[in-house]
Amino acid sequence: MPAVTVHRELPANIPTMVMAFGGWIDAGEAATGALRYLVHHLAAPCLASMDPEEFFVMAQARPIVRRPADGPREVQWPQSEFFVWQPPAGRPSLLLFCGMEPHLKWRTYAQLLLDVAAQCGVQRIVSLGALLADQPHTRPARVTGRSTDPTWQALVEAWGMSRPSRYQGPTGITTVVLEAAAQRGMTSLALMGQASHYLQGTENPAVLQALLTVVTRVLDLGLDVAHFDAAVQRFRARCDQAVARDPAVQAHIRQLEQDYDATGSEAQPAPQADAPHSAQLIQEVEDFLREEREREGGV
């Protein structure tokens, strides 16, 4: 089986790709959630896919068995897929990529991904990510960004989103792909949503909405994401109920709120080691939110 399977003829006139990876930099599943929303809302068909056999340890990213109501059960493998949106004449097309962070052969994976993008004419990339930060769930989710494209960088600075990168340490597949893209002459815009560090494993519609708001603004997609407001309100209400169980967490959140209000849209540092977000507390909050979500039938 080839490493990349093309499902339809590759167009050669797509200037921009938006990508997101699940895993390490996908707090609250906000980045991949935003990408999947774009695919669904834009009705973007699948263009190509990458063979998971080459890049994943299946004992760590196990395939899932599904049994459709009208057919035999199916095995669903870890997916790395390209989608294409081709709007009416006069507007540029858009390449969309969504995948899990691979376990193996990162450089090979990045080059194959960019080979498809280059064949489609991609010249610039928007990457979506989300990280855990000192972000209170009671306040609008922040999104920061940085770009190697002068026009995009001017936008994120004008919108108060600019975040110079001083980080050194372990990194994710997004950094590898963007570095390889720069070597090919492609420019990029890296957007990073900030999720509450005490809600680590919880789907976060507030960060998802924040990322979509910025993407639709940057790319002039004209998407209305206001319908997420109700989901965000329900999410915050459930979080309020969950953290009300622990006075220490309530006090910590009040401090986060004060810091947030004092700094406005500025990015906050990573949570301190002594912050009250032990594994037991995180598990209790996540269990509570999951139970509430199941009781309501999902967000």
ZISUL-V555123 format. One record per pair of residues at least 24 apart in sequence whose C-alpha atoms are under 7 Angstrom apart, sorted by the first residue. I is the first residue (numbers start at 1). J is the second residue. D is the distance in whole Angstrom. If there is no record, write none. Layout:
{{I | J | D} {I | J | D}}
This chain:
{{3 | 50 | 6} {3 | 51 | 5} {4 | 48 | 7} {4 | 49 | 6} {4 | 50 | 4} {4 | 51 | 6} {5 | 48 | 6} {5 | 49 | 5} {5 | 50 | 6} {6 | 47 | 6} {6 | 48 | 4} {6 | 49 | 7} {7 | 47 | 5} {7 | 48 | 5} {8 | 47 | 6} {10 | 120 | 6} {11 | 120 | 5} {12 | 119 | 6} {12 | 120 | 4} {12 | 121 | 5} {13 | 120 | 6} {13 | 121 | 5} {14 | 92 | 7} {14 | 93 | 5} {14 | 94 | 6} {14 | 95 | 7} {14 | 120 | 6} {14 | 121 | 5} {14 | 122 | 6} {15 | 121 | 6} {15 | 122 | 4} {15 | 123 | 5} {15 | 124 | 7} {16 | 94 | 6} {16 | 95 | 6} {16 | 122 | 5} {16 | 123 | 6} {16 | 124 | 5} {16 | 125 | 6} {17 | 94 | 6} {17 | 95 | 4} {17 | 96 | 6} {17 | 122 | 6} {17 | 124 | 7} {17 | 125 | 5} {17 | 126 | 6} {18 | 95 | 6} {18 | 96 | 5} {18 | 97 | 6} {18 | 125 | 6} {18 | 126 | 5} {18 | 127 | 6} {19 | 96 | 6} {19 | 97 | 5} {19 | 98 | 6} {19 | 126 | 6} {19 | 127 | 5} {19 | 128 | 6} {20 | 97 | 7} {20 | 98 | 5} {20 | 99 | 7} {20 | 127 | 6} {20 | 128 | 5} {20 | 129 | 7} {21 | 98 | 6} {21 | 99 | 5} {21 | 100 | 5} {21 | 101 | 6} {22 | 99 | 6} {22 | 100 | 4} {22 | 101 | 6} {23 | 100 | 6} {23 | 101 | 6} {24 | 172 | 7} {25 | 129 | 5} {25 | 130 | 5} {25 | 131 | 6} {26 | 129 | 6} {26 | 130 | 5} {26 | 131 | 6} {27 | 130 | 5} {27 | 131 | 5} {27 | 132 | 6} {27 | 195 | 6} {27 | 200 | 7} {28 | 195 | 7} {28 | 200 | 7} {28 | 201 | 6} {28 | 202 | 5} {28 | 203 | 4} {28 | 204 | 5} {29 | 203 | 6} {29 | 204 | 7} {30 | 130 | 6} {30 | 204 | 6} {30 | 205 | 7} {30 | 207 | 6} {30 | 208 | 4} {31 | 128 | 5} {31 | 129 | 5} {31 | 130 | 6} {31 | 208 | 7} {32 | 98 | 7} {33 | 208 | 6} {34 | 208 | 5} {34 | 211 | 7} {34 | 212 | 6} {35 | 98 | 7} {42 | 85 | 7} {44 | 83 | 6} {44 | 84 | 5} {44 | 85 | 5} {45 | 83 | 5} {45 | 84 | 6} {46 | 81 | 7} {46 | 82 | 6} {46 | 83 | 4} {46 | 84 | 7} {47 | 82 | 5} {47 | 83 | 5} {47 | 84 | 6} {48 | 81 | 6} {48 | 82 | 5} {49 | 80 | 6} {49 | 81 | 4} {49 | 82 | 6} {50 | 80 | 5} {50 | 81 | 6} {52 | 78 | 6} {52 | 79 | 7} {55 | 102 | 5} {55 | 103 | 6} {55 | 104 | 5} {55 | 105 | 6} {56 | 102 | 6} {56 | 103 | 5} {56 | 104 | 6} {57 | 103 | 6} {101 | 173 | 6} {106 | 173 | 7} {110 | 176 | 7} {110 | 177 | 5} {114 | 181 | 7} {123 | 186 | 5} {123 | 187 | 7} {124 | 186 | 5} {124 | 187 | 5} {124 | 188 | 5} {125 | 187 | 6} {125 | 188 | 5} {125 | 189 | 6} {126 | 188 | 6} {126 | 189 | 5} {126 | 190 | 6} {127 | 189 | 6} {127 | 190 | 5} {127 | 191 | 6} {128 | 190 | 6} {128 | 191 | 5} {128 | 192 | 6} {129 | 191 | 6} {129 | 192 | 5} {129 | 193 | 6} {130 | 192 | 5} {130 | 193 | 4} {130 | 194 | 6} {130 | 195 | 7} {131 | 192 | 7} {131 | 193 | 6} {131 | 194 | 5} {131 | 195 | 6} {132 | 194 | 6} {132 | 195 | 5} {132 | 196 | 6} {132 | 197 | 5} {133 | 194 | 6} {133 | 195 | 6} {133 | 196 | 6} {133 | 197 | 5} {133 | 268 | 7} {133 | 269 | 7} {133 | 270 | 5} {133 | 271 | 6} {134 | 196 | 6} {134 | 197 | 6} {134 | 256 | 6} {134 | 268 | 6} {134 | 269 | 7} {134 | 270 | 6} {134 | 271 | 5} {135 | 194 | 6} {135 | 195 | 6} {135 | 196 | 5} {135 | 256 | 7} {136 | 196 | 6} {136 | 253 | 6} {136 | 256 | 6} {136 | 257 | 6} {137 | 196 | 6} {137 | 236 | 6} {138 | 236 | 7} {141 | 194 | 6} {141 | 195 | 7} {141 | 206 | 6} {141 | 207 | 5} {141 | 210 | 6} {142 | 193 | 6} {142 | 194 | 6} {142 | 265 | 6} {143 | 191 | 7} {143 | 192 | 5} {143 | 193 | 4} {143 | 194 | 6} {143 | 210 | 7} {143 | 211 | 7} {144 | 191 | 6} {144 | 192 | 5} {144 | 193 | 7} {144 | 267 | 7} {145 | 189 | 7} {145 | 190 | 5} {145 | 191 | 4} {145 | 192 | 6} {146 | 189 | 6} {146 | 190 | 6} {146 | 191 | 7} {147 | 188 | 6} {147 | 189 | 4} {147 | 190 | 6} {148 | 187 | 5} {148 | 188 | 6} {148 | 189 | 7} {149 | 187 | 5} {149 | 188 | 6} {152 | 189 | 7} {160 | 265 | 7} {198 | 277 | 5} {198 | 282 | 6} {199 | 282 | 6} {199 | 286 | 7} {200 | 282 | 7} {201 | 286 | 7} {202 | 286 | 6} {205 | 231 | 7} {205 | 232 | 6} {206 | 232 | 5} {231 | 299 | 6} {238 | 289 | 6} {242 | 285 | 5} {242 | 288 | 6} {243 | 285 | 7} {248 | 276 | 7} {249 | 276 | 6}}
